[in-house]
Amino acid sequence: MSKKRGKPPRKAPRRPTRTAPSRPIDCEDAIEQLYSYLDGELTARDESAVRGHLDDCSGCFGQYEFERAFLRFLEARCRAQAAPEPLRRRIFEQILLNRGTEGR
Amino acid sequence: MSAGAEGFVHGIALNRSAGVRVGAKVRQRGPLRRFRVGGILHSVMSTTVEERRRAFEEEALPHLDTMYRVALRLTRDPSRAEDLVQDATLKALRSWEQYRPGTNVRAWLLTILRNTFINDFRREKTRGPSVDITEAEKFSLFEEVGDRDPEGRFFDHIVDDEVLRAIDQLPEEFRETLVLSDVEGLPYQEIGRITGVPVGTVKSRLFRARKALQSRLYDYAVEMGYIKRREG
């Protein structure tokens, strides 16, 4: 099934529009926020702080790329399953039957 | 409005106060209000079961795949997943008036799916035990393989079934959170609303679920010889 998803694929962190002034963070802070960063769940300010760190730190950037690869792999492996045709048919029949005989 | 302001919407009973079955079609009292737009006769009473059904089909049914995938991870059994989706869809159709147009229909449907699972499907033991994931939190797959396989190439060898099996071994609240986020792409807040927990809990469940999954997949990959375990 090639259904349109409700949401764009793995939420790529937005490009910085204007660089919000963010204080530098260390590796520990960056790694702690890595998943939230990958999930696009950080505030603009925190996001730019993490991005700033990833730009400067090859070690953390490597981990970022690895985790991103993992999340993409996960999504690709799990989205193949679609509602089976017989189920789809049953549900449509159910909807038609339900018309006029509302309630039970 | 002639059909009674409360208890009825579009001629369908919403609650029991009016002395009719919920969901029962109510005979309209009073005249149909008609008006003409562009030479076509419109009727305000035309918003009936038929239109309701169409709205349901257009808005809810595009989320059927998502509902099925989530149901699969909750029940861990394809035939029960189908039953769950069917029951949840019927419930959603019957309470369609409670859905507010323009709000998040996917979250609404998944909440119904989840409640249906908890109330009607969870009681019997779902097959397969869950693993203890407390140890896995400390595991870092990147530290384990990052220097040898920085792009995670060994993932390519792992097939769909193996990943799904590994997810299904996670405790329920972890696999549920993981599938909503990493497979269906829902934001933390929406997941929190559906599962009834604060965003911080969603975040920590997700972290632990991902770590646990990495740990299991790594063990599997080592077992299959896709990658060697780190020395010492």
Interface residues (C-beta under 8 A of the other chain):
Chain A: M1 K3 K4 R5 G6 K7 P8 P9 R10 K11 Y35 S36 D39 G40 E41 G62 Q63 E65 F66 E67 A69 F70 L71 F73 L74 E75 R77 C78 R79 A80 Q81 A82 A83 P84 P86 L87 R88 R90 I91 Q94 I95 L96 N98 R99 G100 E102 G103 R104
Chain B: I12 A13 R21 V22 G23 A24 K25 V49 E50 R53 F56 E57 L61 P62 H63 L64 D65 T66 M67 Y68 R69 L72 P78 E82 V85 Q86 T89 L90 L93 R94 R106 L141 F142 G146 P150 E151 G152 F155 D156 I158 V159 D160 V163 L164 I167 V179 S181 D182 V183 E184 G185 L186 P187 Y188 K203 L206 F207 R210 L213 Q214
